[in-house]
């Protein structure tokens, strides 16, 4: 099992969307956080399947920095 950082954003009109910085093009949305969590797992799985078929690996140079200001 591999862990990926997921960036979640709340939409002003309701719902959420998420992206995975280490997997370009890996985005999804959901009305609730639990729905979004399920959707992002499916999206990650799908992107990883395609990458494996193409002989590619997730980007390893992506770093997530948590900064408090």
N, C-alpha and C positions, 0 to 999 in steps of 0.2 A: 504494500500500500504506500502510495506517495501522497504527501500533503502539498497543497498549493495555496498560496495567499489569494484571497478573493476580496475584491473591492466592491462594496455594496453602497448603492445610492438610493435614497428615497425620492420618488417622483412627487412633485408638488400636487398633481391631480390625483394621486393615490397609487399605491403599489411600489414596487422596488425593481431595480435592475442591477445586475452584477457583471463583473468582468474578471478574467484571470490574466494578470499581466504576463505571466510566463508562457501563456498559450495565446498568441495573437489570433484574434478572431473569435475567441471564446467568450460569448456574451449570452445572457438570458434575462428573463424577467419573471416576476410573479406578483400576485396580489398581496401575499403575506410572506413573512420571513420563512416559515416552514415550506411553503410552496416554492419559494426562491431556492432554498437549500436543495430540495429535490431536483429542481430544474438545472441548477448549476452542476450537480453531480452527473446528471445525464449529459449535459453539454461537455463537461471535462472528458467523460468517457468517450463520447463521439469524436471529439477533437484528437484525443490520444490514439484512437483506432485509425483515423485518417493519417496521422503523422507516422504511425508504425508502418502502414501500407506504403507510405512515401519514403520510408527509411530515414525519417527525421526524428529529432529528440526535442523535448521542451527546452526553451531557452534557459540556460543556467546562469546567465549574467544578470538576471533580474533580481534586484534586492528591494525589500520593502523596509522603509525607514519610518519609525514611529517618532514623531517630533512633537514635543509640547512647547507651546509658546505662551 
